[in-house]
């Protein structure tokens, strides 16, 4: 394991330990990521096989920020976080030996499995982790950090992400 990944794992704490399978997938993606795909209206860096056009990706991010702001406030803070976000689309994403559709490692790093059946829903799901993390100031990698209202918000928002 590289020193940077060890520091990341220590920083995230025991509740969000990064497994060796995930670390391997992350390192593989970082070596192969190439240039990011630009997303209109955002400074977000998107790497890998993007599941849709950059314009649709931009609208998805814009809708998320707008709807979050209407419902919870703090849209400017969430938009700044999304502008700093790196979203990596990689194959065969695994966490604790299990295939997962998405993982939020921090408020600035998200991974999405390119094999996810509804990748736009996965992106919205991971954005909820990021938004919760930056507005609450605490680790939101766990679904337990979400309020019932945030869960309803995701259910309503993801109807667009079909």
N, C-alpha and C positions, 0 to 999 in steps of 0.2 A: 504494500500500500504506500502511496506517495505521501510525503510530509503534508502537502496541502489538503489531501483527503482526510488524513488523520486529524488535522486541525479542524476541518469542517465537521467531522463526526463528533469531536469533542465539543465544539461550539454548539451543535444542535442538541446535545445532551442524550441521555439514555432513552428518553421517550421517542427519539427519532433516529435511532442508530441506523447508519447506512450499512447495508449488508455487503458482503464481498461481491455478490452477483450484481447488485446495483452499481457498486463502485466500478466493476469491470465494464458495465454497459456505459456508464458515464465517461470513463476514460476513452473507450472506443469511440463514442460520439464526438468527444472533444478533438480527437486526432483526425476524424474524418469530416468534420462539420463544414469546412470551406467557408465561403462568404455568406453572410446572412441575407435572407430575403427581405427587402425593404417593405414596410407596412405603411401605407398612406395614412398620414395624420399622427403617427406615433414614431418614437425613437426605438421602440421595441426591436430586439434582435431575434429573428426567427431562423433557426438552422434546420437543415435536413429536408426531407420530402414533405413539403407543406401540403395539407389535404385539400386546399382550395386556392382560389386566386388571392393575391395580396389585397385586392379591393374588398373582397368578402371578409377576409381576415380583419382588415381595418374597421369595417362596419360592425363586426362582432365585438371587437374591443371597445369601439365607441358606444355601442348599445349597452355593454356591460357597465361602463363608467357612468353613463347617463342614468340608467335604471338604478344603479347603486346609490347615486347621489339623491335621486328622488325619494328613495325608500329610506336610506340611512344617513344621508349627508356625507360629508368628507370626500366628495367626488374629486376635488383637486388633489388631495393626498393619494387617492387610489390611482388617478391618472399619472401622477409623478412616479408611483411605484411601477405601473405598467410600462411607462417610458424607460425605466431602468431594467426591465425584465428581459431575460434571455429565455426563449422557449425553444427547446430542442426536440425535434421529432426523430425518434430512433426506432429501430426494429427490435422486437423481442425484449421489451422492457420487463425486467423482473425485480421484485422486491421480496426478500425473505424466501427466495426460491419459487415464488409464485408469479405468473404473468399478471401484470397490472396494466391498466389503460393510461394512467398518469400518476406522476409523483411531483409534489412541490417540496423541494429541498430547502428553500429559503424564500424570503419575499422577492428575491431577484432571480431565482432559478427554478424553472419548471421543465419536466420531461413528459412527452406525450408519445405513447406507443403508436407507430404508424399503422399497426394492424387493428387498431380500435374500430369497432363497427360504426360508431358515430363520433368521429374525432372532434367535431365542433362542440359537441356536448362535453367531451373530456376537457377541452380547453376552457370552457366556461366553468366547469367544476374546479379546475385548478386555479382559475382567476378568483374564485370565491375564497380559496385558501389564502391567496396573496392579499386580497382586500381585507379579510378578517385579520390577518397577521399585522398589516400596516396600520389599521385603524384601532386595533386592540392593544398593540405593543407587545403581544405575546405569541409564542410559537403556536401556529395554527395548522400544523401538519396533520393533526388528529381531527376527525369529524366531530369529536366531543367539544371542540372550541366553538362550533356553530350554534347560534341561537335557533329556536324554532322558526322565527321570522326569516332568518337567513336560509334555512332549509326550504321554506315555501318560496322565497325569492328565486332560488336556484331552480326549483320545479317549474315555476312560471317562465323564467328566462330561457330555459333549455328547450322550450317548445319551438323557439326560433332556430335553434342549433341542429335541427333535423337534417 
